[in-house]
Amino acid sequence: MSLDPAQHPSPAANPLRRLLHAISRATSPHVTLLVILAVGLLPALALTLVSAEVYDSVADADGVAGLDRPALEAALGLRTPALDSAVTGFTNLAGTIGMPVIAGLVVLVMCLRWRSWTPLILTAAAAAGSLLMTVTGKALIGRTRPELADAVPPYESSASFPSGHTLNSIVIAGILAYLVILHVHNRWAKVFAGLAAAVFTFAVGLSRVYLGHHWLTDVLVAWTLGAAWLAVVITAHQLLRRLPEHRAAAQGSPPRRRP
């Protein structure tokens, strides 16, 4: 007996599949993907709002936020001029210049090699959602960063919560790893892509604490929000891949139309 959910969808999934099928037939699979992501962004933003409220409660009770000062003091004890320069250079890879350039080059190669706009659409949508969640969180909380005396220059002046570098890195690195895993056939290449994305995002988060640019809780929440939005983007793409139009396009044949 086949257990493929595409062949045996649950009753609750049928209305959703019919709706997506209708949108795809009226527009295109790529437009359908953007619609799914736009809808998926609503719960992601709601999670951002909830995280902001939870953060306020935790900070007032000095709960997890009680880890912030010890984490910063531990970072201060590790610093050396050489390590400061190395970590600064590394964290810039996930900044507003480094990350778009690197991701853009990787996506360009993917689009040309696979002859598909999907890497561009997925990555752009993932990045846009990540940016919106970052801006929303900073506007709601307005948390002050650690004192400049405890930070490594160049200094940053925007709100501290959540860490934009961390949130963007987990989303972008995660979606690029997901695309690689979809297209490569070597099992070890898949494992390497996933591990590389995980190590990169983990290191970026720790680098923000080391440099004194963010508190530990800024990074912890950014990891959580980024993972949640990444799950939304991947789920949206998986829904799209189950549509007849997308399957037919992947196989190079027109979709079957019902009489």
SERO-4910 file (N, C-alpha, C, O; in steps of 0.05 Angstrom, whole numbers):
BEGIN
 pado doro    nc1    nc2    nc3   cac1   cac2   cac3    cc1    cc2    cc3    oc1    oc2    oc3
  Met    A     17    -24      0      0      0      0     18     25      0     36     27     16
  Ser    A     12     44    -17     27     68    -19     19     87      3     -5     91      9
  Leu    A     38    100     16     33    119     37     39    147     28     41    165     44
  Asp    A     42    151      2     48    178     -9     25    196     -4      3    191    -14
  Pro    A     29    218     12      7    237     18     -4    250     -7    -27    259     -7
  Ala    A     12    251    -28      2    263    -53    -19    245    -66    -38    255    -79
  Gln    A    -16    218    -62    -36    200    -73    -59    196    -54    -81    189    -63
  His    A    -54    199    -28    -76    194     -8    -77    219     11    -71    216     34
  Pro    A    -85    241      0    -87    265     17   -108    263     38   -129    249     34
  Ser    A   -104    276     60   -124    276     81   -148    293     72   -145    310     55
  Pro    A   -172    288     84   -195    303     76   -191    333     79   -201    349     63
  Ala    A   -177    340    101   -173    369    106   -155    382     85   -156    406     80
  Ala    A   -138    365     72   -120    377     52   -133    381     25   -123    397      9
  Asn    A   -155    367     20   -168    369     -7   -176    397    -14   -170    406    -36
  Pro    A   -191    412      3   -198    440     -4   -174    457    -10   -174    473    -29
  Leu    A   -153    454      6   -129    470      1   -116    462    -25   -107    480    -40
  Arg    A   -114    437    -32   -103    428    -57   -119    439    -81   -108    447   -101
  Arg    A   -146    438    -78   -162    448   -100   -158    478   -103   -157    488   -126
  Leu    A   -156    493    -81   -152    522    -83   -125    528    -96   -124    545   -114
  Leu    A   -104    515    -88    -78    519   -100    -77    511   -129    -65    525   -146
  His    A    -91    490   -135    -93    480   -163   -107    502   -180    -98    507   -203
  Ala    A   -128    514   -170   -143    534   -185   -126    559   -189   -125    570   -211
  Ile    A   -111    567   -168    -94    591   -171    -72    585   -191    -65    603   -208
  Ser    A    -60    561   -190    -38    554   -208    -48    554   -237    -34    563   -255
  Arg    A    -72    543   -242    -82    542   -269    -89    570   -280    -86    575   -303
  Ala    A    -98    588   -261   -105    615   -270    -81    633   -274    -82    652   -289
  Thr    A    -59    627   -260    -35    644   -262    -12    627   -271     -8    621   -295
  Ser    A      5    619   -251     28    602   -257     37    590   -230     30    600   -209
  Pro    A     53    569   -231     63    557   -206     79    577   -190     77    576   -165
  His    A     94    594   -202    110    613   -187     93    633   -173     99    641   -150
  Val    A     72    642   -186     53    661   -173     40    647   -149     36    659   -128
  Thr    A     33    621   -153     21    606   -131     40    604   -107     31    606    -85
  Leu    A     65    600   -113     85    599    -91     86    625    -76     87    625    -51
  Leu    A     85    647    -90     85    673    -76     60    677    -60     61    689    -38
  Val    A     37    668    -69     12    670    -54     15    653    -28      7    663     -7
  Ile    A     25    629    -30     28    612     -7     47    626     14     41    626     38
  Leu    A     69    637      4     88    650     22     76    675     35     81    680     58
  Ala    A     60    690     19     47    714     31     28    706     54     27    719     74
  Val    A     13    684     49     -5    675     71     12    664     94      5    668    117
  Gly    A     33    650     88     50    638    109     64    660    125     72    654    148
  Leu    A     68    683    114     81    705    129     64    715    152     75    725    171
  Leu    A     38    712    150     20    721    172     26    707    198     31    720    218
  Pro    A     27    680    199     34    667    224     62    672    233     68    673    256
  Ala    A     81    677    213    108    684    220    109    711    234    124    714    254
  Leu    A     94    730    224     93    756    238     80    754    265     88    767    284
  Ala    A     59    737    266     46    732    292     65    721    312     65    728    336
  Leu    A     82    702    303    103    691    321    122    712    330    131    712    353
  Thr    A    128    731    312    146    753    320    133    770    342    147    778    361
  Leu    A    107    775    339     93    791    360     93    776    386     98    787    408
  Val    A     87    750    385     87    734    410    114    733    422    117    735    447
  Ser    A    135    730    406    162    730    416    169    756    430    182    756    451
  Ala    A    159    778    419    164    804    432    151    805    459    163    815    478
  Glu    A    126    795    461    112    796    486    125    777    507    129    784    530
  Val    A    133    753    497    147    735    515    173    746    525    181    743    548
  Tyr    A    187    760    507    213    772    514    209    792    536    224    793    555
  Asp    A    188    809    533    183    829    554    179    816    581    189    825    601
  Ser    A    163    795    581    157    781    606    183    768    618    188    770    642
  Val    A    198    756    601    223    743    610    243    764    621    256    760    641
  Ala    A    245    786    607    264    807    615    255    819    642    272    824    659
  Asp    A    229    823    646    219    833    671    225    815    694    231    823    716
  Ala    A    223    788    688    227    769    710    257    761    712    264    745    729
  Asp    A    274    772    695    302    766    695    307    736    692    324    724    705
  Gly    A    291    724    674    293    695    669    316    688    651    340    690    659
  Val    A    310    681    626    331    674    606    349    698    602    373    695    597
  Ala    A    337    722    604    353    746    601    376    748    621    395    763    617
  Gly    A    373    733    643    395    733    663    420    720    652    441    722    665
  Leu    A    419    707    629    443    696    616    458    717    601    481    712    594
  Asp    A    446    739    595    458    759    577    484    769    587    505    769    573
  Arg    A    484    779    612    509    791    623    531    770    627    554    776    619
  Pro    A    525    746    638    547    726    639    558    718    612    582    714    609
  Ala    A    540    716    591    550    710    564    568    731    554    589    725    541
  Leu    A    561    757    558    578    779    549    605    779    564    626    784    552
  Glu    A    604    774    590    629    774    605    647    751    596    671    754    596
  Ala    A    635    728    589    651    706    579    665    714    553    688    707    548
  Ala    A    650    728    536    661    737    510    684    757    515    704    756    501
  Leu    A    681    775    534    702    794    540    728    780    548    750    789    542
  Gly    A    725    758    562    748    743    571    763    729    549    786    721    552
  Leu    A    750    725    526    762    710    503    775    728    483    790    719    466
  Arg    A    770    754    484    778    772    463    809    777    462    822    779    482
  Thr    A    818    778    437    845    786    431    844    803    406    824    800    391
  Pro    A    863    821    400    861    837    376    859    820    350    843    827    333
  Ala    A    874    798    349    873    782    325    846    768    322    834    767    300
  Leu    A    835    757    344    809    744    343    787    763    338    768    757    323
  Asp    A    789    788    349    769    808    343    767    814    313    745    816    302
  Ser    A    790    817    300    790    822    272    779    799    256    764    803    236
  Ala    A    786    775    263    777    751    249    746    748    251    733    743    232
  Val    A    736    752    276    707    749    280    692    771    266    670    766    255
  Thr    A    703    795    267    690    817    253    688    812    223    667    817    210
  Gly    A    710    802    211    709    795    183    689    773    177    675    774    156
  Phe    A    687    754    194    668    732    190    639    741    192    623    735    175
  Thr    A    633    757    213    605    766    217    596    784    194    572    786    189
  Asn    A    615    798    181    608    815    159    597    798    135    583    809    118
  Leu    A    603    773    134    593    756    113    562    754    115    549    749     95
  Ala    A    552    757    139    523    755    143    510    783    146    487    785    154
  Gly    A    525    804    138    515    831    140    499    840    116    492    824     99
  Thr    A    493    865    116    475    876     95    489    877     67    475    881     47
  Ile    A    515    874     67    529    873     41    538    845     35    534    835     13
  Gly    A    552    832     54    563    806     49    542    785     42    546    771     22
  Met    A    521    783     57    501    762     53    487    765     26    485    745     11
  Pro    A    477    789     18    464    792     -8    483    785    -31    475    773    -51
  Val    A    509    793    -29    527    787    -51    532    757    -54    531    746    -76
  Ile    A    538    744    -31    543    715    -32    519    700    -41    520    683    -59
  Ala    A    496    706    -29    471    692    -36    464    697    -65    455    679    -79
  Gly    A    468    722    -75    461    729   -102    478    713   -122    467    703   -142
  Leu    A    504    710   -117    521    694   -134    513    665   -135    512    652   -156
  Val    A    507    654   -111    499    626   -109    473    621   -124    470    602   -139
  Val    A    454    639   -120    428    637   -134    431    639   -164    418    625   -179
  Leu    A    448    657   -173    453    660   -202    463    634   -214    454    626   -235
  Val    A    482    622   -200    493    596   -210    471    575   -211    469    560   -230
  Met    A    454    574   -190    433    555   -189    413    559   -211    405    540   -225
  Cys    A    405    584   -216    385    590   -237    396    582   -264    381    570   -280
  Leu    A    421    588   -269    433    582   -295    437    552   -299    432    541   -320
  Arg    A    446    539   -278    452    510   -280    427    494   -282    425    475   -298
  Trp    A    406    501   -266    381    485   -266    360    496   -284    339    485   -287
  Arg    A    366    519   -297    347    532   -316    320    536   -303    299    527   -314
  Ser    A    320    548   -280    295    552   -265    297    578   -249    318    586   -240
  Trp    A    273    592   -247    272    616   -231    266    610   -202    266    628   -185
  Thr    A    261    585   -195    253    578   -168    274    586   -147    266    597   -126
  Pro    A    300    581   -151    319    590   -131    317    620   -125    320    628   -102
  Leu    A    314    636   -146    312    665   -142    287    672   -127    288    688   -108
  Ile    A    264    660   -134    239    667   -121    239    658    -92    231    674    -74
  Leu    A    248    634    -87    249    624    -60    267    640    -42    260    648    -20
  Thr    A    291    646    -52    311    661    -36    302    689    -31    304    700     -9
  Ala    A    291    702    -52    282    730    -49    259    731    -29    258    749    -12
  Ala    A    239    713    -32    217    713    -13    225    707     15    216    719     34
  Ala    A    244    688     18    254    681     45    268    705     58    264    711     81
  Ala    A    284    719     42    299    742     52    280    765     59    284    779     79
  Ala    A    260    769     42    240    791     48    225    786     74    221    804     89
  Gly    A    217    761     78    203    754    103    221    757    127    212    767    147
  Ser    A    246    749    124    265    752    146    270    781    153    271    788    177
  Leu    A    273    798    132    277    826    137    253    839    151    256    855    169
  Leu    A    229    831    142    204    842    154    202    834    183    194    850    200
  Met    A    208    809    189    207    800    217    228    815    234    223    822    257
  Thr    A    252    820    223    272    834    238    264    862    244    266    872    267
  Val    A    254    876    224    245    904    227    222    906    247    222    924    264
  Thr    A    203    887    245    180    887    263    189    883    292    181    897    310
  Gly    A    207    863    296    216    858    323    231    881    335    227    887    359
  Lys    A    248    894    320    264    916    330    246    940    337    250    954    357
  Ala    A    225    944    320    207    967    325    190    962    350    184    981    365
  Leu    A    182    937    355    165    931    378    180    933    404    170    943    424
  Ile    A    205    923    404    220    921    430    237    946    434    238    957    455
  Gly    A    252    953    413    270    976    416    292    972    437    299    991    450
  Arg    A    301    948    440    321    942    460    348    954    455    357    955    432
  Thr    A    360    964    475    387    976    473    408    955    471    407    935    486
  Arg    A    427    959    454    450    940    452    468    943    476    465    961    492
  Pro    A    487    924    479    506    926    501    522    952    498    523    964    477
  Glu    A    533    961    521    548    987    521    570    986    501    583    965    496
  Leu    A    576   1009    489    597   1011    469    624   1003    481    641    993    467
  Ala    A    628   1008    507    653   1000    520    657    970    520    680    961    522
  Asp    A    635    955    517    637    926    517    636    914    488    636    890    485
  Ala    A    635    932    468    632    923    440    658    927    425    674    944    432
  Val    A    660    912    403    683    914    385    674    931    361    654    925    349
  Pro    A    689    953    355    681    969    332    685    954    306    700    935    305
  Pro    A    670    962    285    652    985    283    626    980    298    615    958    297
  Tyr    A    616   1002    311    592   1000    327    567   1001    310    567   1011    288
  Glu    A    545    991    322    519    992    308    499   1006    326    501   1004    351
  Ser    A    481   1020    314    462   1037    329    433   1028    328    417   1039    343
  Ser    A    426   1009    311    398   1001    310    391    985    335    408    978    351
  Ala    A    365    980    338    355    965    361    368    937    362    375    926    341
  Ser    A    370    925    386    385    900    389    368    875    384    379    855    376
  Phe    A    342    876    389    326    852    389    307    852    365    292    871    361
  Pro    A    307    830    349    325    807    349    350    813    333    353    834    321
  Ser    A    369    794    333    394    798    317    387    793    288    381    771    280
  Gly    A    390    814    272    384    812    243    404    794    229    396    779    212
  His    A    430    797    236    450    780    224    443    750    228    445    734    209
  Thr    A    435    744    252    429    716    259    404    706    244    404    684    233
  Leu    A    383    722    245    358    714    233    362    710    202    353    691    191
  Asn    A    375    730    190    378    728    161    397    705    153    392    692    133
  Ser    A    417    699    169    436    678    163    422    651    163    427    634    146
  Ile    A    405    646    183    393    620    185    373    616    162    369    594    152
  Val    A    359    638    154    339    636    133    353    632    106    346    614     90
  Ile    A    373    649    100    385    648     74    402    622     71    400    608     51
  Ala    A    419    617     90    436    593     89    418    568     89    424    548     75
  Gly    A    396    569    104    378    546    104    364    541     78    362    518     69
  Ile    A    355    562     65    341    558     40    360    550     17    352    534      0
  Leu    A    385    559     18    404    551     -2    412    522      2    415    507    -17
  Ala    A    415    514     27    420    485     33    397    468     24    401    446     13
  Tyr    A    373    477     29    349    462     20    349    458    -10    342    437    -20
  Leu    A    355    479    -25    356    477    -54    377    457    -63    373    442    -82
  Val    A    400    458    -51    422    439    -58    413    411    -52    417    393    -68
  Ile    A    401    406    -29    391    380    -21    371    369    -41    370    345    -47
  Leu    A    354    387    -52    334    378    -71    346    369    -97    336    351   -111
  His    A    368    381   -105    379    377   -132    402    358   -134    408    347   -155
  Val    A    417    355   -112    440    336   -114    431    308   -107    412    305    -92
  His    A    445    288   -117    438    261   -112    457    247    -93    450    226    -82
  Asn    A    480    258    -89    499    246    -70    491    251    -41    486    274    -33
  Arg    A    489    229    -26    479    232      1    498    249     18    489    264     35
  Trp    A    524    245     14    543    260     31    543    290     24    548    307     41
  Ala    A    537    296     -1    534    324     -9    510    337      5    511    360     13
  Lys    A    489    322      7    465    332     21    472    337     51    464    357     62
  Val    A    485    317     63    493    320     91    511    344     95    508    359    114
  Phe    A    530    347     77    549    370     79    535    396     77    540    415     92
  Ala    A    516    398     58    501    423     55    485    431     80    486    454     88
  Gly    A    472    411     92    457    416    116    475    424    139    469    443    154
  Leu    A    497    409    143    515    415    165    529    442    161    532    457    180
  Ala    A    536    449    137    549    474    131    531    497    138    540    517    150
  Ala    A    505    495    130    486    516    137    482    519    167    481    541    178
  Ala    A    481    496    181    477    496    210    501    509    224    497    525    242
  Val    A    525    500    216    549    511    229    552    541    224    559    556    242
  Phe    A    546    549    199    548    577    192    529    595    209    538    615    220
  Thr    A    504    586    211    485    603    226    491    602    256    487    622    270
  Phe    A    500    580    266    508    578    294    532    597    300    532    611    320
  Ala    A    551    597    282    575    613    286    568    643    283    579    659    298
  Val    A    550    650    265    542    678    262    529    688    288    536    710    297
  Gly    A    511    672    299    498    680    324    518    684    346    516    704    361
  Leu    A    537    666    350    556    668    371    575    692    366    584    705    385
  Ser    A    580    698    340    598    721    334    585    747    343    600    765    351
  Arg    A    559    749    342    545    774    349    548    778    380    550    801    389
  Val    A    547    757    395    550    759    424    580    765    430    585    782    447
  Tyr    A    598    751    417    627    755    421    634    784    417    650    796    433
  Leu    A    624    796    396    631    824    389    617    844    407    624    868    405
  Gly    A    598    836    423    584    854    440    564    871    425    555    892    434
  His    A    555    861    401    536    875    385    507    867    392    488    881    385
  His    A    504    844    405    478    835    413    480    820    439    501    809    447
  Trp    A    457    819    453    455    802    477    449    773    468    440    768    445
  Leu    A    454    754    486    449    726    479    420    721    472    414    706    453
  Thr    A    402    733    486    373    729    481    365    740    454    346    729    441
  Asp    A    378    760    444    373    770    417    378    748    396    364    745    377
  Val    A    400    733    401    408    712    383    390    688    385    382    676    365
  Leu    A    383    681    410    366    657    414    339    660    400    330    642    387
  Val    A    327    684    403    301    688    391    304    690    360    286    681    346
  Ala    A    326    701    351    330    703    322    332    674    310    322    669    289
  Trp    A    346    657    324    347    629    314    319    617    313    313    603    293
  Thr    A    303    622    333    276    610    334    259    621    312    245    606    297
  Leu    A    259    648    309    242    660    288    252    652    260    235    646    243
  Gly    A    278    651    256    288    644    230    281    615    223    274    610    200
  Ala    A    283    597    242    277    569    237    247    566    230    240    551    212
  Ala    A    230    582    244    201    580    238    195    591    210    179    578    196
  Trp    A    206    613    202    201    624    176    212    606    154    200    602    133
  Leu    A    236    594    159    247    575    140    229    551    136    226    542    114
  Ala    A    217    542    158    198    519    156    174    527    139    164    511    123
  Val    A    165    552    141    142    561    126    149    562     96    133    552     79
  Val    A    173    572     89    181    574     61    184    546     49    175    541     26
  Ile    A    197    528     63    201    501     53    174    487     50    170    473     30
  Thr    A    156    490     69    130    477     67    114    488     43    101    473     29
  Ala    A    116    514     38    103    527     15    113    514    -11     98    508    -29
  His    A    139    511    -13    151    500    -37    143    471    -40    137    462    -63
  Gln    A    141    456    -19    133    428    -20    104    426    -29     97    408    -44
  Leu    A     87    444    -20     59    444    -30     58    450    -60     43    437    -74
  Leu    A     74    468    -69     75    474    -97     84    450   -114     73    445   -135
  Arg    A    103    436   -104    114    413   -119     94    390   -122     97    373   -139
  Arg    A     73    391   -106     52    370   -108     30    377   -128     13    360   -134
  Leu    A     31    401   -138     10    409   -157     16    396   -184     39    393   -192
  Pro    A     -5    388   -199     -2    375   -225     14    393   -245     30    383   -260
  Glu    A     10    419   -244     23    437   -262     54    436   -258     69    437   -277
  His    A     61    436   -232     90    436   -226    102    409   -234    125    408   -245
  Arg    A     88    387   -229     99    360   -237    102    358   -267    122    347   -276
  Ala    A     82    368   -281     83    366   -310    107    383   -321    121    374   -339
  Ala    A    110    406   -310    133    423   -319    159    410   -313    178    412   -329
  Ala    A    162    397   -290    187    384   -283    192    361   -301    216    354   -306
  Gln    A    171    348   -312    175    325   -329    176    334   -359    180    317   -376
  Gly    A    172    360   -364    174    369   -391    149    363   -408    151    362   -433
  Ser    A    126    359   -395    102    353   -410     80    371   -400     80    379   -376
  Pro    A     59    377   -416     37    393   -407     20    378   -387     18    354   -388
  Pro    A      8    393   -367     -9    380   -348    -34    368   -361    -45    379   -380
  Arg    A    -43    346   -349    -68    334   -359    -92    351   -349    -93    358   -326
  Arg    A   -109    356   -368   -134    370   -360   -157    351   -359   -160    333   -375
  Arg    A   -173    356   -339   -197    339   -335   -218    346   -356   -222    370   -362
  Pro    A   -232    326   -367   -253    332   -387   -276    347   -373   -295    353   -387
***
